[in-house]
Amino acid sequence: MDIDLTEILQSWAYDPEQNLRIVAAADGRKVMQVRLPLGIEQYELDGRPDGKRPFHKDSFVEEVHDRVAAHVAHYGSDDEFGLDHEDSVELHNEGMLFYYRYLLLFQLNDFERVTRDTQHNLKLCGLLERYCTSEEDRNAVLQFKPYIVRMNAMARAMISIQNEVKDVARSVLANAIQEIEALEEIESPAFQFERIRSVNYLQSALQQIDEEAGGPVNQLESELQRAVDEENYERAAEIRDRLRGIE
């Protein structure tokens, strides 16, 4: 059946600064919509972004995990289990759906769901690393693993910062930097680019946390030195008391 979308599109004019919204679907569930220059995309907030259930599972990653478990139960190990080209393509396509969604969720500061979606894609990477028999199929996804690790770490760090636990955020970012630097080399310009960019991004975020944490102390220490230089000992004593209070 032919359906004209003109009225729908006119009801929500395209604005690149205001192109995301969460709305209630007909059955009451919340969905995320994206206004594009020539249309509207709609994402499920939970489950697969497209709402599909491959093999009656929440995701194809879950289906592959179940296949591995069945193989181990039958043969005693996963040594002979493998992913063929079709399975790898299905995983790649599913990973792209989750990637598109967690980018949008990050813009909405929904860091809990960003963490969930990036963890899904990290599990997907793990399946390809262990079971994919084609290096080309495997690296089509793994070349972007540094970016996935970075986004996962940033989401978890933001949750910690929101909960005013900056030490946890600092640890999350530092561990992610180590993990990215330790990744197995992939002969791909995208991998090299994403690894360097992700490490630099995380180091910058880590530095920002340290500067914010140490900002008041650094400022007071500078004021203390200036007061001593000016022989304003009453002012110096006051600043020392403030520093002791912060410590």
N, CA, C and O of each residue as an XYZ file, in Angstrom:
988
protein
N       0.848     -1.188      0.000
C       0.000      0.000      0.000
C       0.887      1.243      0.000
O       1.823      1.341      0.794
N       0.596      2.183     -0.882
C       1.344      3.427     -0.961
C       0.891      4.382      0.140
O      -0.304      4.621      0.318
N       1.879      4.934      0.890
C       1.578      5.862      1.977
C       2.413      7.122      1.788
O       3.637      7.051      1.673
N       1.753      8.267      1.756
C       2.445      9.548      1.630
C       2.906     10.000      3.010
O       2.097     10.091      3.933
N       4.193     10.283      3.161
C       4.764     10.671      4.450
C       4.855     12.178      4.632
O       5.402     12.651      5.628
N       4.324     12.932      3.679
C       4.498     14.389      3.721
C       3.987     14.992      5.018
O       4.672     15.810      5.634
N       2.804     14.604      5.436
C       2.206     15.192      6.642
C       3.034     14.866      7.878
O       3.221     15.715      8.749
N       3.529     13.639      7.953
C       4.350     13.236      9.101
C       5.634     14.056      9.146
O       6.029     14.541     10.206
N       6.282     14.208      7.999
C       7.536     14.947      7.958
C       7.329     16.427      8.245
O       8.161     17.061      8.894
N       6.232     16.971      7.769
C       5.965     18.393      8.014
C       5.654     18.665      9.486
O       5.886     19.770      9.975
N       5.133     17.667     10.188
C       4.809     17.849     11.601
C       6.054     17.923     12.477
O       5.992     18.382     13.617
N       7.188     17.468     11.940
C       8.462     17.538     12.673
C       9.532     18.008     11.694
O      10.199     17.200     11.046
N       9.682     19.302     11.600
C      10.641     19.875     10.649
C      12.062     19.502     11.041
O      12.379     19.388     12.225
N      12.907     19.313     10.049
C      14.291     18.931     10.313
C      15.074     20.084     10.921
O      15.096     21.192     10.384
N      15.717     19.805     12.052
C      16.589     20.762     12.720
C      17.777     19.971     13.254
O      17.614     19.183     14.185
N      18.965     20.159     12.691
C      20.116     19.362     13.110
C      20.462     19.515     14.581
O      21.147     18.661     15.144
N      19.999     20.592     15.218
C      20.274     20.810     16.637
C      19.231     20.141     17.526
O      19.467     19.933     18.716
N      18.083     19.806     16.953
C      17.002     19.175     17.715
C      16.411     18.032     16.877
O      15.269     18.101     16.422
N      17.202     17.005     16.690
C      16.759     15.937     15.788
C      16.554     14.591     16.477
O      16.397     13.569     15.808
N      16.556     14.585     17.821
C      16.324     13.354     18.583
C      15.151     13.547     19.530
O      14.978     14.615     20.118
N      14.353     12.504     19.668
C      13.282     12.568     20.644
C      12.882     11.156     21.066
O      13.029     10.198     20.307
N      12.373     11.051     22.291
C      11.824      9.804     22.810
C      10.306      9.959     22.842
O       9.791     10.910     23.431
N       9.593      9.033     22.215
C       8.140      9.117     22.147
C       7.540      7.782     22.574
O       8.222      6.758     22.627
N       6.253      7.822     22.875
C       5.528      6.607     23.248
C       4.918      5.981     21.994
O       4.248      6.655     21.212
N       5.160      4.693     21.819
C       4.551      3.960     20.706
C       3.099      3.635     21.032
O       2.617      3.941     22.123
N       2.409      3.018     20.091
C       0.986      2.736     20.264
C       0.719      1.841     21.473
O      -0.313      1.972     22.132
N       1.654      0.929     21.762
C       1.451      0.023     22.896
C       2.012      0.573     24.202
O       2.005     -0.121     25.219
N       2.501      1.818     24.185
C       2.993      2.459     25.401
C       4.486      2.373     25.613
O       5.017      3.086     26.465
N       5.194      1.524     24.867
C       6.641      1.426     25.059
C       7.315      2.685     24.509
O       6.771      3.347     23.625
N       8.485      3.008     25.026
C       9.234      4.170     24.578
C      10.137      3.784     23.410
O      10.781      2.735     23.432
N      10.176      4.640     22.392
C      11.070      4.441     21.259
C      11.808      5.745     20.993
O      11.345      6.823     21.366
N      12.951      5.631     20.349
C      13.748      6.807     20.001
C      13.611      7.093     18.518
O      13.742      6.194     17.687
N      13.346      8.350     18.189
C      13.208      8.749     16.794
C      14.276      9.774     16.437
O      14.655     10.616     17.251
N      14.751      9.681     15.197
C      15.776     10.583     14.682
C      15.239     11.253     13.431
O      14.851     10.573     12.481
N      15.213     12.575     13.420
C      14.765     13.307     12.236
C      15.970     13.547     11.341
O      16.941     14.185     11.748
N      15.901     13.040     10.140
C      16.933     13.212      9.131
C      16.451     14.207      8.082
O      15.257     14.505      8.040
N      17.324     14.728      7.241
C      16.891     15.702      6.233
C      15.755     15.190      5.355
O      14.901     15.968      4.930
N      15.739     13.873      5.076
C      14.726     13.337      4.168
C      13.856     12.256      4.794
O      13.217     11.487      4.077
N      13.823     12.189      6.099
C      12.980     11.161      6.694
C      13.152     11.054      8.199
O      13.761     11.915      8.835
N      12.601      9.972      8.759
C      12.655      9.722     10.195
C      13.060      8.273     10.419
O      12.513      7.369      9.787
N      14.012      8.050     11.311
C      14.377      6.709     11.751
C      13.797      6.468     13.133
O      13.651      7.395     13.930
N      13.470      5.212     13.408
C      12.939      4.862     14.726
C      13.706      3.661     15.274
O      13.880      2.651     14.592
N      14.160      3.795     16.524
C      14.937      2.760     17.195
C      14.187      2.260     18.427
O      13.594      3.047     19.165
N      14.218      0.961     18.639
C      13.792      0.421     19.924
C      14.845      0.794     20.957
O      16.039      0.773     20.659
N      14.419      1.133     22.158
C      15.363      1.488     23.211
C      15.980      0.254     23.851
O      17.085      0.320     24.389
N      15.276     -0.864     23.798
C      15.748     -2.093     24.412
C      15.649     -3.237     23.407
O      14.868     -3.172     22.457
N      16.444     -4.285     23.622
C      16.493     -5.355     22.641
C      17.277     -4.897     21.422
O      18.061     -3.951     21.497
N      17.062     -5.570     20.302
C      17.712     -5.111     19.069
C      17.126     -3.777     18.641
O      15.925     -3.551     18.783
N      17.967     -2.890     18.115
C      17.456     -1.577     17.697
C      16.342     -1.648     16.673
O      15.478     -0.772     16.634
N      16.351     -2.708     15.822
C      15.307     -2.820     14.800
C      14.092     -3.611     15.277
O      13.141     -3.803     14.519
N      14.117     -4.070     16.526
C      12.975     -4.792     17.084
C      12.881     -6.246     16.679
O      11.965     -6.945     17.115
N      13.804     -6.724     15.854
C      13.740     -8.121     15.396
C      14.296     -9.057     16.462
O      15.082     -8.659     17.322
N      13.855    -10.340     16.377
C      14.324    -11.357     17.313
C      14.824    -12.559     16.503
O      14.071    -13.504     16.269
N      16.088    -12.526     16.077
C      16.619    -13.627     15.272
C      16.602    -14.942     16.043
O      17.095    -15.022     17.168
N      16.030    -15.973     15.423
C      15.918    -17.292     16.050
C      15.185    -17.205     17.399
O      15.451    -17.980     18.318
N      14.258    -16.243     17.492
C      13.466    -16.012     18.709
C      14.351    -15.625     19.902
O      14.002    -15.888     21.053
N      15.487    -15.004     19.617
C      16.407    -14.547     20.668
C      16.457    -13.023     20.665
O      16.041    -12.379     19.702
N      16.969    -12.455     21.753
C      17.075    -10.997     21.836
C      18.079    -10.438     20.837
O      17.985     -9.276     20.442
N      19.041    -11.264     20.427
C      20.048    -10.813     19.475
C      20.696    -12.025     18.832
O      20.557    -13.146     19.320
N      21.411    -11.794     17.725
C      22.146    -12.877     17.091
C      23.361    -13.254     17.932
O      23.805    -14.401     17.888
N      23.901    -12.319     18.690
C      24.982    -12.637     19.621
C      24.518    -13.688     20.616
O      25.250    -14.634     20.907
N      23.309    -13.530     21.140
C      22.768    -14.520     22.076
C      22.598    -15.876     21.392
O      22.864    -16.916     21.996
N      22.154    -15.865     20.132
C      22.000    -17.116     19.386
C      23.344    -17.824     19.227
O      23.424    -19.040     19.398
N      24.393    -17.080     18.903
C      25.711    -17.697     18.737
C      26.214    -18.256     20.064
O      26.782    -19.348     20.100
N      26.014    -17.526     21.145
C      26.403    -18.041     22.459
C      25.690    -19.362     22.752
O      26.299    -20.289     23.286
N      24.419    -19.451     22.409
C      23.673    -20.688     22.626
C      24.212    -21.815     21.745
O      24.258    -22.968     22.173
N      24.613    -21.492     20.534
C      25.203    -22.511     19.650
C      26.519    -23.030     20.219
O      26.793    -24.230     20.177
N      27.327    -22.122     20.749
C      28.592    -22.535     21.359
C      28.320    -23.453     22.550
O      28.971    -24.486     22.708
N      27.361    -23.071     23.380
C      27.033    -23.876     24.554
C      26.554    -25.266     24.151
O      26.920    -26.259     24.781
N      25.737    -25.339     23.104
C      25.252    -26.635     22.623
C      26.401    -27.484     22.081
O      26.443    -28.696     22.292
N      27.327    -26.836     21.386
C      28.496    -27.540     20.835
C      29.353    -28.110     21.967
O      29.793    -29.258     21.902
N      29.583    -27.310     22.991
C      30.387    -27.760     24.131
C      29.696    -28.903     24.855
O      30.346    -29.864     25.269
N      28.374    -28.803     25.012
C      27.636    -29.866     25.685
C      27.724    -31.185     24.930
O      27.732    -32.257     25.535
N      27.790    -31.102     23.602
C      27.819    -32.319     22.775
C      29.235    -32.874     22.619
O      29.437    -34.086     22.693
N      30.220    -31.987     22.402
C      31.574    -32.438     22.091
C      32.561    -32.288     23.255
O      33.675    -32.810     23.197
N      32.158    -31.587     24.292
C      33.033    -31.437     25.450
C      33.916    -30.214     25.425
O      34.515    -29.872     26.445
N      34.016    -29.538     24.282
C      34.799    -28.304     24.179
C      34.317    -27.527     22.963
O      33.496    -28.012     22.184
N      34.845    -26.304     22.811
C      34.466    -25.475     21.668
C      35.552    -25.475     20.593
O      35.550    -24.621     19.707
N      36.477    -26.431     20.671
C      37.634    -26.425     19.777
C      37.243    -26.438     18.300
O      37.885    -25.766     17.493
N      36.231    -27.170     17.942
C      35.866    -27.326     16.531
C      34.742    -26.388     16.094
O      34.268    -26.468     14.961
N      34.321    -25.505     16.986
C      33.228    -24.590     16.627
C      33.778    -23.456     15.768
O      34.866    -22.940     16.026
N      33.017    -23.075     14.747
C      33.449    -21.988     13.884
C      32.278    -21.181     13.355
O      31.148    -21.663     13.279
N      32.573    -19.946     12.994
C      31.586    -19.058     12.379
C      31.911    -18.930     10.900
O      33.030    -18.573     10.533
N      30.926    -19.224     10.048
C      31.157    -19.092      8.614
C      30.912    -17.657      8.161
O      30.622    -16.780      8.975
N      31.029    -17.430      6.871
C      30.903    -16.068      6.334
C      29.525    -15.486      6.626
O      29.410    -14.323      7.012
N      28.474    -16.293      6.442
C      27.117    -15.787      6.662
C      26.914    -15.387      8.118
O      26.308    -14.353      8.398
N      27.418    -16.199      9.050
C      27.303    -15.857     10.471
C      28.060    -14.567     10.776
O      27.571    -13.715     11.517
N      29.244    -14.429     10.208
C      30.060    -13.242     10.454
C      29.388    -11.985      9.918
O      29.418    -10.933     10.556
N      28.785    -12.104      8.746
C      28.072    -10.958      8.168
C      26.880    -10.585      9.040
O      26.606     -9.403      9.247
N      26.178    -11.574      9.545
C      25.018    -11.315     10.419
C      25.468    -10.602     11.694
O      24.803     -9.674     12.156
N      26.593    -11.034     12.259
C      27.119    -10.363     13.448
C      27.541     -8.929     13.123
O      27.272     -8.004     13.890
N      28.196     -8.760     11.992
C      28.629     -7.424     11.580
C      27.428     -6.489     11.426
O      27.457     -5.355     11.903
N      26.388     -6.960     10.770
C      25.203     -6.128     10.556
C      24.519     -5.786     11.871
O      24.054     -4.662     12.058
N      24.456     -6.753     12.783
C      23.846     -6.475     14.082
C      24.689     -5.469     14.859
O      24.155     -4.576     15.516
N      26.005     -5.620     14.781
C      26.874     -4.676     15.465
C      26.687     -3.257     14.973
O      26.753     -2.315     15.763
N      26.455     -3.088     13.673
C      26.224     -1.754     13.130
C      24.955     -1.138     13.693
O      24.926      0.058     13.981
N      23.904     -1.937     13.855
C      22.660     -1.426     14.431
C      22.882     -0.913     15.849
O      22.403      0.163     16.208
N      23.611     -1.687     16.653
C      23.887     -1.266     18.026
C      24.797     -0.034     18.046
O      24.653      0.836     18.905
N      25.730      0.033     17.100
C      26.613      1.195     16.994
C      25.817      2.468     16.728
O      26.021      3.484     17.392
N      24.904      2.409     15.748
C      24.097      3.591     15.440
C      23.291      4.026     16.667
O      23.137      5.218     16.930
N      22.777      3.035     17.417
C      21.938      3.396     18.559
C      22.768      3.979     19.697
O      22.372      4.978     20.296
N      23.915      3.370     20.006
C      24.630      3.905     21.169
C      25.235      5.275     20.893
O      25.459      6.036     21.835
N      25.506      5.617     19.633
C      25.924      6.979     19.321
C      24.828      7.979     19.678
O      25.095      9.027     20.266
N      23.607      7.644     19.319
C      22.477      8.527     19.600
C      22.189      8.584     21.097
O      21.901      9.652     21.635
N      22.266      7.444     21.764
C      22.020      7.407     23.204
C      23.054      8.230     23.968
O      22.740      8.838     24.991
N      24.285      8.245     23.466
C      25.319      9.051     24.112
C      24.957     10.531     24.045
O      25.195     11.277     24.994
N      24.379     10.953     22.916
C      23.953     12.342     22.789
C      22.862     12.686     23.792
O      22.749     13.828     24.239
N      22.052     11.675     24.142
C      20.965     11.879     25.093
C      21.410     11.667     26.542
O      20.595     11.713     27.464
N      22.719     11.434     26.733
C      23.270     11.180     28.070
C      22.662      9.946     28.736
O      22.608      9.861     29.963
N      22.209      8.995     27.928
C      21.688      7.733     28.457
C      22.867      6.758     28.552
O      22.989      5.833     27.750
N      23.724      6.984     29.541
C      24.969      6.238     29.620
C      24.782      4.789     30.053
O      25.620      3.938     29.755
N      23.700      4.510     30.746
C      23.421      3.117     31.116
C      23.194      2.278     29.861
O      23.744      1.184     29.733
N      22.388      2.789     28.942
C      22.123      2.037     27.714
C      23.340      2.033     26.783
O      23.559      1.062     26.058
N      24.129      3.108     26.799
C      25.363      3.112     26.003
C      26.295      2.009     26.500
O      26.904      1.295     25.704
N      26.400      1.877     27.815
C      27.217      0.809     28.392
C      26.708     -0.551     27.947
O      27.490     -1.416     27.553
N      25.410     -0.735     28.009
C      24.818     -2.016     27.598
C      25.091     -2.326     26.128
O      25.462     -3.450     25.794
N      24.910     -1.343     25.251
C      25.081     -1.585     23.818
C      26.544     -1.790     23.436
O      26.849     -2.617     22.577
N      27.449     -1.045     24.066
C      28.861     -1.246     23.764
C      29.343     -2.587     24.308
O      30.198     -3.226     23.697
N      28.811     -3.018     25.438
C      29.162     -4.343     25.961
C      28.673     -5.435     25.008
O      29.345     -6.449     24.821
N      27.509     -5.221     24.414
C      27.014     -6.169     23.408
C      28.010     -6.286     22.264
O      28.339     -7.392     21.837
N      28.494     -5.147     21.764
C      29.424     -5.181     20.638
C      30.800     -5.713     21.032
O      31.508     -6.270     20.193
N      31.185     -5.550     22.289
C      32.434     -6.158     22.743
C      32.299     -7.679     22.820
O      33.247     -8.400     22.510
N      31.131     -8.167     23.229
C      30.885     -9.611     23.197
C      30.916    -10.127     21.763
O      31.432    -11.210     21.489
N      30.360     -9.341     20.864
C      30.373     -9.685     19.445
C      31.814     -9.804     18.947
O      32.151    -10.737     18.217
N      32.655     -8.861     19.344
C      34.072     -8.921     18.969
C      34.725    -10.182     19.522
O      35.531    -10.823     18.848
N      34.370    -10.528     20.748
C      34.939    -11.720     21.353
C      34.589    -12.985     20.596
O      35.422    -13.879     20.456
N      33.358    -13.065     20.106
C      32.936    -14.225     19.313
C      33.730    -14.312     18.015
O      34.173    -15.392     17.623
N      33.908    -13.185     17.357
C      34.659    -13.185     16.103
C      36.128    -13.526     16.334
O      36.731    -14.264     15.556
N      36.694    -12.986     17.402
C      38.101    -13.253     17.703
C      38.353    -14.747     17.912
O      39.383    -15.276     17.496
N      37.405    -15.416     18.557
C      37.629    -16.818     18.912
C      37.171    -17.790     17.836
O      37.799    -18.830     17.637
N      36.087    -17.467     17.140
C      35.463    -18.490     16.312
C      35.425    -18.186     14.816
O      35.145    -19.088     14.025
N      35.694    -16.953     14.402
C      35.606    -16.636     12.977
C      36.812    -17.216     12.239
O      37.957    -16.981     12.625
N      36.546    -17.970     11.182
C      37.613    -18.643     10.443
C      38.225    -17.768      9.353
O      39.279    -18.105      8.813
N      37.588    -16.662      9.027
C      38.081    -15.768      7.967
C      38.675    -14.515      8.591
O      37.989    -13.794      9.315
N      39.947    -14.255      8.313
C      40.595    -13.059      8.834
C      39.927    -11.794      8.303
O      39.794    -10.808      9.028
N      39.509    -11.821      7.048
C      38.849    -10.658      6.456
C      37.532    -10.360      7.159
O      37.245     -9.211      7.494
N      36.730    -11.405      7.381
C      35.452    -11.207      8.070
C      35.680    -10.745      9.506
O      34.953     -9.890     10.013
N      36.691    -11.312     10.155
C      36.968    -10.968     11.555
C      37.403     -9.515     11.676
O      36.908     -8.775     12.526
N      38.332     -9.118     10.820
C      38.896     -7.775     10.940
C      37.947     -6.685     10.469
O      38.142     -5.513     10.791
N      36.922     -7.058      9.712
C      35.926     -6.067      9.293
C      35.276     -5.403     10.501
O      34.844     -4.252     10.429
N      35.208     -6.134     11.610
C      34.649     -5.590     12.856
C      35.750     -5.206     13.839
O      35.690     -4.143     14.456
N      36.755     -6.070     13.987
C      37.768     -5.865     15.026
C      38.614     -4.613     14.781
O      39.220     -4.096     15.720
N      38.668     -4.120     13.558
C      39.430     -2.898     13.313
C      38.840     -1.699     14.058
O      39.511     -0.685     14.251
N      37.576     -1.827     14.476
C      36.930     -0.732     15.209
C      36.828     -1.011     16.704
O      36.172     -0.258     17.423
N      37.457     -2.069     17.182
C      37.371     -2.401     18.605
C      37.923     -1.300     19.507
O      37.344     -1.059     20.566
N      39.024     -0.612     19.141
C      39.479      0.478     20.017
C      38.396      1.512     20.280
O      38.269      2.018     21.395
N      37.627      1.820     19.266
C      36.549      2.802     19.425
C      35.451      2.271     20.353
O      34.921      3.012     21.180
N      35.116      0.988     20.212
C      34.080      0.396     21.066
C      34.525      0.415     22.523
O      33.746      0.756     23.413
N      35.789      0.044     22.764
C      36.325      0.072     24.124
C      36.275      1.490     24.679
O      35.917      1.699     25.838
N      36.638      2.469     23.838
C      36.618      3.859     24.276
C      35.215      4.313     24.674
O      35.033      4.905     25.738
N      34.227      4.039     23.827
C      32.865      4.475     24.115
C      32.312      3.777     25.353
O      31.593      4.390     26.142
N      32.637      2.518     25.525
C      32.201      1.789     26.718
C      32.805      2.417     27.969
O      32.115      2.605     28.971
N      34.096      2.741     27.909
C      34.762      3.340     29.057
C      34.208      4.732     29.356
O      33.999      5.078     30.519
N      33.971      5.528     28.320
C      33.444      6.868     28.540
C      32.063      6.822     29.176
O      31.759      7.619     30.065
N      31.224      5.893     28.725
C      29.882      5.779     29.300
C      29.952      5.390     30.773
O      29.251      5.967     31.605
N      30.804      4.407     31.097
C      30.927      3.972     32.493
C      31.554      5.063     33.349
O      31.182      5.244     34.508
N      32.510      5.792     32.772
C      33.120      6.889     33.518
C      32.111      7.999     33.793
O      32.099      8.575     34.881
N      31.272      8.297     32.815
C      30.259      9.336     33.010
C      29.259      8.950     34.094
O      28.805      9.805     34.855
N      28.918      7.673     34.166
C      28.022      7.204     35.232
C      28.680      7.427     36.590
O      28.027      7.874     37.533
N      29.978      7.114     36.690
C      30.696      7.302     37.950
C      30.790      8.775     38.317
O      30.651      9.142     39.484
N      31.027      9.620     37.312
C      31.104     11.059     37.582
C      29.751     11.588     38.046
O      29.684     12.407     38.962
N      28.684     11.124     37.421
C      27.346     11.545     37.850
C      27.069     11.118     39.289
O      26.361     11.806     40.025
N      27.632      9.983     39.681
C      27.470      9.492     41.051
C      28.535     10.034     41.990
O      28.642      9.608     43.140
N      29.335     10.995     41.479
C      30.384     11.665     42.250
C      31.414     10.680     42.784
O      31.877     10.800     43.919
N      31.764      9.708     41.953
C      32.814      8.742     42.302
C      33.909      8.889     41.242
O      34.052      8.035     40.367
N      34.666      9.959     41.326
C      35.645     10.262     40.281
C      36.814      9.286     40.285
O      37.426      9.049     39.244
N      37.130      8.716     41.450
C      38.219      7.743     41.480
C      37.885      6.534     40.623
O      38.761      5.990     39.950
N      36.630      6.109     40.640
C      36.200      4.985     39.807
C      36.279      5.381     38.335
O      36.742      4.598     37.506
N      35.835      6.577     38.011
C      35.899      7.055     36.623
C      37.344      7.080     36.138
O      37.634      6.674     35.013
N      38.242      7.554     36.986
C      39.657      7.611     36.624
C      40.200      6.204     36.352
O      40.949      5.996     35.397
N      39.821      5.251     37.190
C      40.281      3.872     37.022
C      39.732      3.257     35.741
O      40.447      2.547     35.034
N      38.469      3.527     35.443
C      37.846      3.005     34.224
C      38.595      3.502     32.989
O      38.895      2.722     32.086
N      38.894      4.790     32.951
C      39.574      5.364     31.795
C      41.004      4.842     31.669
O      41.458      4.525     30.570
N      41.705      4.754     32.786
C      43.084      4.269     32.754
C      43.149      2.819     32.281
O      44.020      2.458     31.489
N      42.224      1.988     32.769
C      42.196      0.585     32.345
C      41.868      0.453     30.863
O      42.407     -0.417     30.179
N      40.983      1.318     30.367
C      40.624      1.274     28.945
C      41.819      1.644     28.076
O      42.022      1.051     27.017
N      42.612      2.619     28.514
C      43.811      2.992     27.766
C      44.761      1.804     27.669
O      45.302      1.518     26.601
N      44.961      1.115     28.789
C      45.842     -0.054     28.787
C      45.298     -1.153     27.878
O      46.054     -1.806     27.158
N      43.979     -1.351     27.917
C      43.366     -2.394     27.091
C      43.539     -2.084     25.600
O      43.859     -2.977     24.814
N      43.330     -0.841     25.216
C      43.470     -0.466     23.810
C      44.924     -0.608     23.354
O      45.190     -1.108     22.260
N      45.849     -0.173     24.185
C      47.259     -0.261     23.815
C      47.723     -1.712     23.700
O      48.677     -2.001     22.978
N      47.053     -2.631     24.410
C      47.447     -4.042     24.401
C      46.726     -4.858     23.324
O      46.974     -6.057     23.194
N      45.839     -4.229     22.552
C      45.109     -4.965     21.524
C      46.063     -5.532     20.479
O      47.071     -4.917     20.130
N      45.719     -6.717     19.990
C      46.518     -7.337     18.948
C      46.476     -6.489     17.679
O      45.423     -5.988     17.284
N      47.629     -6.342     17.056
C      47.737     -5.513     15.862
C      46.868     -6.055     14.717
O      46.772     -7.263     14.504
N      46.248     -5.133     13.998
C      45.481     -5.470     12.804
C      45.996     -4.598     11.670
O      46.130     -3.383     11.819
N      46.278     -5.216     10.553
C      46.779     -4.462      9.402
C      45.620     -3.733      8.725
O      45.070     -4.176      7.717
N      45.284     -2.620      9.315
C      44.175     -1.817      8.810
C      44.408     -0.360      9.202
O      44.636     -0.076     10.378
N      44.355      0.561      8.257
C      44.493      1.981      8.596
C      43.437      2.428      9.603
O      43.710      3.258     10.470
N      42.226      1.873      9.483
C      41.156      2.238     10.413
C      41.523      1.844     11.836
O      41.267      2.595     12.778
N      42.125      0.659     11.997
C      42.522      0.204     13.335
C      43.564      1.136     13.929
O      43.446      1.557     15.079
N      44.590      1.458     13.139
C      45.644      2.330     13.634
C      45.093      3.701     14.009
O      45.445      4.264     15.046
N      44.233      4.224     13.161
C      43.641      5.534     13.415
C      42.789      5.512     14.681
O      42.907      6.391     15.534
N      41.924      4.492     14.794
C      41.015      4.425     15.939
C      41.774      4.193     17.236
O      41.381      4.713     18.281
N      42.863      3.415     17.186
C      43.613      3.172     18.419
C      44.281      4.451     18.903
O      44.203      4.783     20.086
N      44.933      5.165     18.003
C      45.598      6.416     18.397
C      44.571      7.439     18.872
O      44.752      8.075     19.910
N      43.500      7.593     18.112
C      42.488      8.588     18.474
C      41.827      8.247     19.802
O      41.593      9.134     20.623
N      41.523      6.969     20.021
C      40.834      6.568     21.248
C      41.720      6.750     22.466
O      41.256      7.218     23.505
N      42.996      6.386     22.350
C      43.919      6.574     23.465
C      44.060      8.061     23.787
O      44.016      8.449     24.954
N      44.226      8.883     22.769
C      44.351     10.324     22.990
C      43.094     10.902     23.635
O      43.174     11.745     24.529
N      41.943     10.442     23.176
C      40.672     10.933     23.712
C      40.540     10.571     25.189
O      40.155     11.406     26.008
N      40.862      9.319     25.524
C      40.741      8.866     26.910
C      41.765      9.548     27.807
O      41.464      9.875     28.955
N      42.970      9.764     27.293
C      43.980     10.482     28.076
C      43.538     11.909     28.348
O      43.762     12.435     29.438
N      42.910     12.537     27.361
C      42.402     13.893     27.553
C      41.301     13.925     28.605
O      41.262     14.823     29.446
N      40.398     12.930     28.554
C      39.322     12.852     29.549
C      39.893     12.610     30.939
O      39.418     13.189     31.917
N      40.904     11.760     31.031
C      41.548     11.481     32.310
C      42.224     12.719     32.863
O      42.146     12.992     34.061
N      42.883     13.465     32.004
C      43.540     14.705     32.419
C      42.520     15.722     32.913
O      42.760     16.437     33.886
N      41.389     15.777     32.237
C      40.346     16.724     32.646
C      39.826     16.400     34.035
O      39.598     17.299     34.844
N      39.635     15.101     34.316
C      39.182     14.701     35.648
C      40.210     15.097     36.690
O      39.853     15.624     37.744
N      41.496     14.848     36.407
C      42.552     15.183     37.356
C      42.628     16.687     37.592
O      42.821     17.133     38.723
N      42.477     17.463     36.529
C      42.541     18.921     36.664
C      41.371     19.448     37.483
O      41.537     20.343     38.312
N      40.187     18.890     37.246
C      39.013     19.327     37.999
C      39.136     18.944     39.464
O      38.725     19.691     40.352
N      39.716     17.754     39.707
C      39.873     17.301     41.089
C      40.922     18.124     41.821
O      40.788     18.413     43.010
N      41.978     18.501     41.083
C      43.065     19.226     41.725
C      43.008     20.721     41.562
O      43.873     21.430     42.075
N      42.005     21.221     40.854
C      41.928     22.645     40.561
C      41.943     23.549     41.773
O      42.801     24.430     41.844
N      41.041     23.386     42.738
C      41.014     24.256     43.914
C      42.306     24.196     44.720
O      42.763     25.213     45.241
N      42.903     22.994     44.824
C      44.143     22.848     45.580
C      45.269     23.610     44.898
O      46.009     24.353     45.543
N      45.390     23.421     43.591
C      46.439     24.122     42.854
C      46.309     25.637     42.988
O      47.300     26.350     43.148
N      45.082     26.105     42.920
C      44.853     27.555     43.016
C      45.237     28.073     44.400
O      45.871     29.121     44.521
N      44.849     27.332     45.448
C      45.173     27.761     46.807
C      46.674     27.703     47.078
O      47.217     28.556     47.780
N      47.346     26.684     46.512
C      48.795     26.589     46.698
C      49.503     27.775     46.050
O      50.489     28.286     46.582
N      48.992     28.208     44.895
C      49.571     29.386     44.244
C      49.337     30.626     45.088
O      50.233     31.458     45.228
N      48.147     30.760     45.649
C      47.839     31.914     46.496
C      48.695     31.901     47.765
O      49.121     32.948     48.254
N      48.942     30.676     48.292
C      49.773     30.558     49.489
C      51.194     31.041     49.212
O      51.767     31.794     49.999
N      51.752     30.605     48.097
C      53.106     31.025     47.749
C      53.183     32.527     47.556
O      54.163     33.161     47.948
N      52.161     33.091     46.957
C      52.152     34.542     46.726
C      52.071     35.290     48.057
O      52.735     36.309     48.247
N      51.244     34.770     48.984
C      51.115     35.419     50.293
C      52.437     35.372     51.063
O      52.806     36.339     51.730
N      53.148     34.246     50.969
C      54.444     34.126     51.639
C      55.441     35.091     51.016
O      56.185     35.770     51.725
N      55.455     35.151     49.684
C      56.380     36.055     48.993
C      56.132     37.499     49.397
O      57.068     38.293     49.492
N      54.864     37.838     49.636
C      54.504     39.207     50.003
C      54.586     39.429     51.507
O      54.278     40.509     52.011
N      55.017     38.360     52.229
C      55.126     38.408     53.697
C      53.788     38.727     54.350
O      53.733     39.353     55.408
N      52.705     38.285     53.699
C      51.367     38.436     54.264
C      51.038     37.144     55.013
O      50.304     36.289     54.520
N      51.615     37.025     56.246
C      51.565     35.757     56.956
C      50.174     35.442     57.510
O      49.814     34.277     57.681
N      49.420     36.465     57.779
C      48.048     36.222     58.232
C      47.234     35.576     57.117
O      46.476     34.634     57.350
N      47.401     36.097     55.901
C      46.721     35.514     54.732
C      47.239     34.095     54.466
O      46.463     33.202     54.125
N      48.540     33.894     54.620
C      49.131     32.574     54.403
C      48.568     31.553     55.385
O      48.284     30.415     55.009
N      48.407     31.963     56.652
C      47.862     31.051     57.655
C      46.423     30.678     57.312
O      46.016     29.528     57.474
N      45.666     31.648     56.843
C      44.273     31.380     56.453
C      44.208     30.362     55.306
O      43.383     29.448     55.323
N      45.093     30.534     54.306
C      45.103     29.620     53.156
C      45.527     28.225     53.592
O      44.981     27.231     53.111
N      46.518     28.141     54.522
C      46.945     26.836     55.020
C      45.778     26.108     55.686
O      45.613     24.902     55.504
N      44.974     26.834     56.451
C      43.823     26.225     57.102
C      42.839     25.691     56.070
O      42.281     24.607     56.247
N      42.623     26.436     55.004
C      41.711     25.991     53.938
C      42.251     24.752     53.243
O      41.490     23.842     52.913
N      43.578     24.710     53.016
C      44.183     23.557     52.380
C      44.052     22.320     53.266
O      43.769     21.224     52.782
N      44.262     22.509     54.569
C      44.107     21.360     55.480
C      42.668     20.848     55.465
O      42.426     19.644     55.548
N      41.721     21.774     55.358
C      40.323     21.354     55.305
C      40.022     20.529     54.064
O      39.318     19.522     54.136
N      40.558     20.961     52.919
C      40.356     20.199     51.672
C      41.000     18.836     51.764
O      40.411     17.836     51.353
N      42.242     18.787     52.316
C      42.936     17.515     52.419
C      42.185     16.552     53.344
O      42.628     15.423     53.551
